[in-house]
Amino acid sequence: MSSDKPSRSLESTLVAAGRDTHPGAPLNRPLVPASNFVLGASRAYARDGGTPTWEALEEVVGELEGGRAVAFASGMAAIAAVFDQMRLGARVVIPDDCYQGVVGLAERGADKGFWSVERIDLEDTVAWVEACAGADLIWLESPSNPLLTVADLRTICAAPRKPGALLAVDNTFATPLNQQPLDLGADLSLQSATKFIGGHSDLLAGVIAVRSGELESALRRSRTLSGATPGALESFLAVRGARTMALRLERAQQSAGLLAQRLQTHPCVARVRYPGLASHPSHAIAADQLSGFGTIVTFDGVGDASTADAVCRRVRLIRHATSLGAVESSIERRGAIPGQEHLPSTLLRLSVGIENAEELWADLDQALRGA
């Protein structure tokens, strides 16, 4: 990030970054739905040179993450751009619990002979440190999806890495407000802007932040060649959503902590996973590494898969929907999703939004009890 940027909090950065400050300029960077531009300047074609609208998104996230950002059409497009940096025969290491899209992309590449894939328990810090010495891509996700395991990023990122290796952290669940992977030593910090940055369930976008100019150029080249560019409207909405992310996150985190505590003692709940609970296996690491414990709570209901499905059908205020990080609370049974059958059959992932916390609890309670 440029040294002439003013020093300010992350909360203020969310509001101030990505704006044109020239006298007479619009206060908000306008939506520019253009595919090409008048020749004679550095920008000629949007796929190659970008647009002012998605550059605003990159400026916001870049300042927020403490680096420079590259925006993509979706989180998966961003993930694919990272894997695109791998040479034939690379060794890729991913967590045993992580986003299913990463698993699918990694395994498809392995099936085609592009690279080999090793999966490691996120809690096994020693194994991750050992893997860093020989892996070409170290892919971490913390907290993980959906079991909310928190990796010891401070230790893993500090481990010696093979020359040319990349260490990437999916920072979607934590957000840059709760965790700064680049400061911890990661090469790339990736997130789905579909989630907390956009915050309103109305767009698809992904963003990668880096500090290496060479890596930034490589990612931009991957984006250009694959055509995985963000849309003008999506970028505009993502910037607008980002302006309120600090407020949304603060409110939702408070509610998530309250709901997690109450779920622990609910007669219809067998287990609760939330990094903010002292009972969580990764709680000590989370307390040291994260500024906040997030808005996602996963819990196992008492009964079987059909019992859990019934809970999802009975919610009234909470939405029965996939995805997360939006203003509305949502719940789903993750084991019902193809490729997630290995998860506990009664595991429910709750994304807590900004509704009244007591009303959320009343809705959860009646859905669990079958009232």
C-alpha positions in Angstrom: 0.0 0.0 0.0 1.3 3.4 -0.9 3.2 5.2 1.9 1.4 8.4 1.3 -1.9 6.9 2.4 -3.2 8.5 5.7 -3.1 6.3 8.8 -6.6 5.4 9.8 -8.7 2.7 11.4 -10.1 -0.2 9.5 -13.6 1.2 10.2 -12.7 4.6 8.6 -10.9 2.9 5.7 -14.1 1.1 4.8 -15.9 4.4 4.5 -13.1 6.6 3.0 -11.2 4.3 0.6 -12.1 4.0 -3.1 -13.4 7.5 -3.6 -12.4 10.2 -6.1 -11.3 13.2 -4.0 -10.8 15.7 -6.9 -12.9 18.9 -6.6 -16.3 18.4 -8.3 -16.0 14.6 -8.4 -19.0 12.5 -7.4 -18.9 11.6 -3.7 -19.4 7.9 -4.6 -17.4 6.3 -7.5 -20.1 6.0 -10.2 -21.1 2.8 -11.9 -19.3 2.7 -15.2 -20.9 0.0 -17.5 -18.3 0.3 -20.2 -16.5 -2.5 -22.1 -14.1 -0.2 -24.0 -12.7 3.3 -23.8 -11.5 6.0 -26.1 -8.0 5.1 -27.2 -5.0 7.3 -26.3 -4.7 6.5 -22.5 -3.6 3.5 -20.6 -7.1 2.1 -20.5 -8.5 0.7 -23.7 -10.6 -2.5 -23.0 -12.2 -3.4 -19.7 -11.1 -7.0 -19.6 -7.5 -5.9 -19.9 -7.4 -2.6 -18.1 -10.4 -2.6 -15.7 -13.0 0.0 -15.1 -13.2 2.8 -12.5 -16.0 0.9 -10.7 -14.2 -2.3 -10.0 -11.0 -0.4 -9.3 -12.8 1.3 -6.4 -13.5 -2.2 -5.0 -9.9 -3.1 -5.3 -8.8 0.1 -3.6 -11.2 -0.5 -0.6 -10.1 -4.1 -0.1 -6.4 -3.3 -0.8 -6.3 -0.7 1.9 -8.3 -2.8 4.3 -6.0 -5.8 3.9 -2.8 -3.7 3.9 -1.8 -4.6 0.3 -3.1 -4.4 -3.2 -6.2 -6.2 -4.3 -7.4 -7.9 -7.5 -11.1 -8.3 -8.0 -12.7 -11.3 -9.7 -16.2 -12.3 -11.0 -16.7 -14.6 -7.9 -14.9 -16.2 -5.0 -14.4 -19.3 -7.1 -12.8 -17.3 -9.9 -10.4 -15.8 -7.4 -9.6 -19.3 -6.1 -9.0 -20.6 -9.6 -6.6 -17.7 -10.3 -4.4 -18.8 -7.3 -4.4 -22.4 -8.5 -3.5 -21.1 -12.0 -0.1 -20.0 -10.6 0.9 -23.7 -10.0 3.3 -25.5 -12.4 2.7 -29.0 -13.6 3.6 -31.5 -10.9 3.1 -29.0 -8.0 2.3 -30.2 -4.5 -0.8 -28.7 -3.1 -1.8 -28.8 0.6 -5.4 -28.0 1.7 -7.3 -28.4 5.0 -9.4 -31.5 5.6 -12.2 -29.1 6.4 -12.6 -26.3 3.9 -14.9 -24.8 1.3 -16.1 -27.5 -1.1 -15.3 -25.5 -4.1 -11.6 -25.6 -3.2 -11.7 -29.3 -2.7 -13.4 -29.8 -6.0 -10.9 -27.7 -7.9 -7.9 -29.3 -6.2 -9.2 -32.8 -6.8 -10.1 -32.1 -10.4 -6.5 -30.9 -11.0 -5.1 -33.9 -9.3 -7.3 -36.3 -11.4 -5.9 -34.6 -14.6 -2.3 -34.9 -13.4 -1.7 -31.2 -12.9 -0.6 -31.5 -9.2 -0.8 -33.8 -6.2 -3.1 -33.0 -3.3 -2.5 -33.6 0.4 -5.1 -32.8 3.1 -4.2 -31.9 6.6 -6.2 -31.4 9.8 -6.2 -27.6 10.4 -5.5 -28.2 14.1 -2.3 -30.2 13.4 0.0 -27.2 13.3 3.1 -29.4 13.3 2.0 -31.2 10.1 1.3 -27.8 8.5 4.8 -26.5 9.4 6.4 -29.6 8.0 4.3 -29.3 4.8 5.5 -25.8 4.2 9.0 -27.0 3.5 7.9 -29.0 0.5 4.6 -27.7 -0.8 4.1 -25.4 -3.7 0.7 -24.1 -2.6 -0.3 -24.0 1.1 -4.0 -23.3 1.2 -5.4 -22.4 4.6 -8.9 -21.4 5.6 -9.4 -20.0 9.0 -12.0 -20.2 10.6 -12.9 -23.1 8.4 -16.2 -23.9 6.6 -18.2 -25.3 8.2 -16.6 -26.7 11.4 -15.0 -23.3 12.4 -11.6 -24.6 13.2 -9.1 -21.8 13.7 -5.6 -22.5 12.3 -2.5 -21.2 14.1 -1.7 -18.9 11.2 0.9 -17.0 13.2 3.0 -20.2 13.5 2.3 -21.7 10.1 2.9 -18.5 8.2 6.3 -18.0 9.9 7.5 -21.5 9.0 10.2 -21.8 6.3 8.7 -22.3 2.8 10.0 -23.9 -0.3 11.4 -21.2 -2.7 8.6 -19.9 -4.9 5.8 -21.5 -2.8 2.6 -19.6 -2.1 0.7 -19.5 1.2 -2.9 -18.4 0.7 -5.5 -17.8 3.4 -9.2 -17.8 2.7 -10.2 -14.9 5.0 -13.9 -15.0 4.1 -15.2 -16.1 7.5 -13.0 -13.8 9.5 -13.1 -10.7 7.2 -10.2 -8.2 7.2 -11.8 -6.6 10.2 -11.1 -9.6 12.4 -7.9 -11.0 10.8 -5.1 -9.7 8.7 -3.4 -12.6 7.0 -0.8 -10.5 5.1 0.4 -9.1 8.4 0.7 -12.6 9.7 3.0 -13.6 6.8 0.6 -15.0 4.2 1.4 -14.3 0.5 -2.3 -14.0 -0.4 -5.5 -13.1 1.5 -8.6 -14.2 -0.4 -12.2 -13.7 0.3 -15.6 -14.0 -1.3 -16.9 -10.5 -1.6 -20.3 -12.2 -2.1 -20.4 -12.6 1.7 -19.5 -9.9 4.2 -18.2 -7.3 1.9 -21.4 -7.2 -0.2 -23.5 -8.1 2.7 -26.9 -8.1 1.1 -27.1 -11.4 -0.9 -27.3 -9.5 -4.2 -23.9 -10.1 -5.9 -21.1 -12.5 -6.8 -17.5 -11.3 -6.5 -14.1 -12.4 -5.2 -11.0 -10.4 -4.1 -7.4 -11.3 -3.5 -5.0 -9.1 -1.6 -1.2 -9.4 -2.0 1.9 -7.3 -1.3 4.1 -8.6 -4.1 3.9 -6.6 -7.3 5.0 -9.7 -9.3 2.2 -11.8 -7.8 -0.4 -9.0 -8.4 0.6 -8.9 -12.0 0.4 -12.6 -12.3 -3.1 -12.7 -10.9 -4.2 -9.9 -13.2 -2.9 -11.8 -16.1 -4.8 -14.9 -15.0 -8.0 -12.8 -14.7 -7.5 -11.4 -18.2 -6.8 -14.7 -19.9 -9.7 -16.5 -18.1 -12.1 -13.5 -18.6 -13.0 -13.8 -14.9 -13.6 -10.0 -14.5 -16.1 -8.6 -12.1 -19.3 -7.0 -13.3 -19.8 -3.2 -13.1 -23.0 -3.4 -11.1 -21.6 -6.1 -8.8 -18.5 -4.0 -8.1 -20.6 -1.0 -7.4 -22.8 -2.9 -5.0 -19.8 -4.5 -3.3 -18.3 -1.1 -2.6 -21.6 0.2 -1.3 -22.0 -2.8 0.9 -18.5 -2.5 2.3 -19.2 0.9 3.7 -21.4 -0.6 6.4 -19.5 -3.8 7.0 -18.0 -2.8 10.3 -21.4 -1.9 11.7 -23.0 -5.1 10.3 -20.2 -7.3 11.6 -20.3 -5.7 15.1 -24.0 -6.3 15.5 -24.1 -9.8 14.0 -21.1 -10.9 16.1 -22.8 -9.8 19.3 -25.9 -11.8 18.4 -23.8 -14.8 17.3 -22.0 -15.0 20.7 -25.3 -14.7 22.5 -27.0 -17.4 20.4 -24.0 -19.8 20.7 -24.0 -19.5 24.5 -27.7 -20.3 24.7 -27.5 -23.1 22.2 -24.9 -24.8 24.4 -27.6 -25.5 27.0 -30.6 -26.2 24.7 -32.1 -29.6 25.2 -32.4 -30.2 21.5 -28.7 -29.4 20.7 -26.0 -31.9 21.1 -22.9 -29.8 20.2 -22.1 -26.2 19.4 -19.1 -25.0 17.4 -18.2 -21.3 17.8 -14.6 -19.9 18.3 -15.9 -17.5 21.0 -16.9 -20.3 23.3 -14.3 -21.6 25.9 -15.4 -25.1 24.9 -14.2 -24.7 21.3 -11.0 -26.6 20.7 -9.4 -23.6 18.9 -10.7 -21.0 21.4 -7.2 -20.1 22.7 -5.8 -19.5 19.2 -8.9 -17.6 18.2 -8.7 -15.3 21.2 -5.1 -14.5 20.3 -5.4 -14.3 16.6 -8.8 -12.8 15.9 -10.2 -9.4 16.7 -13.7 -10.9 16.8 -15.1 -14.4 16.7 -17.4 -14.0 13.7 -21.0 -14.4 12.9 -21.2 -18.1 12.0 -22.4 -20.7 14.5 -22.6 -24.4 13.6 -24.3 -26.8 15.9 -25.5 -30.5 15.9 -29.1 -31.0 16.7 -30.4 -34.0 18.7 -31.9 -36.6 16.4 -31.1 -37.4 12.8 -30.9 -35.7 9.4 -34.7 -35.5 9.1 -34.9 -33.8 12.5 -32.4 -31.2 11.3 -34.2 -30.7 8.1 -37.4 -30.1 10.0 -35.6 -27.3 12.0 -34.7 -25.6 8.7 -38.3 -25.8 7.6 -39.7 -24.4 10.8 -37.7 -21.2 11.0 -39.8 -18.1 10.4 -37.5 -15.1 10.8 -34.3 -16.9 9.9 -34.1 -17.8 6.2 -33.6 -21.4 5.0 -30.9 -20.6 2.5 -27.2 -21.2 1.7 -24.4 -18.7 1.7 -23.6 -16.4 4.6 -22.4 -13.0 5.8 -25.5 -11.0 4.8 -27.9 -8.7 6.8 -30.4 -11.6 7.1 -29.8 -14.7 9.2 -29.8 -18.0 7.3 -29.6 -21.6 8.2 -28.9 -24.8 6.3 -28.0 -28.5 6.9 -24.6 -28.7 5.3 -24.6 -32.5 5.0 -27.5 -32.2 2.5 -25.2 -30.5 0.0 -23.4 -32.9 -2.5 -19.8 -33.4 -1.5 -20.6 -32.6 2.2 -21.9 -36.0 3.2 -18.9 -36.6 5.4 -20.2 -34.0 7.9 -22.3 -34.9 10.9 -25.8 -35.5 9.5 -27.5 -33.1 11.9 -24.9 -30.3 11.6 -26.7 -26.9 11.0 -24.7 -23.8 9.8 -26.3 -20.6 11.1 -25.2 -17.3 9.6 -26.3 -14.6 12.0 -27.5 -11.4 10.6 -28.5 -8.0 12.1 -32.0 -8.8 13.2 -33.1 -8.4 16.9 -31.1 -11.0 18.9 -34.0 -12.0 21.1 -36.3 -12.5 18.2 -33.6 -14.7 16.5 -33.4 -16.7 19.7 -37.2 -17.1 19.9 -37.3 -18.3 16.3 -34.4 -20.8 16.8 -36.0 -22.1 20.0 -39.4 -22.8 18.5 -37.8 -24.4 15.4 -35.7 -26.7 17.6 -38.5 -27.7 19.8 -41.0 -28.2 17.0 -43.4 -25.7 18.4 
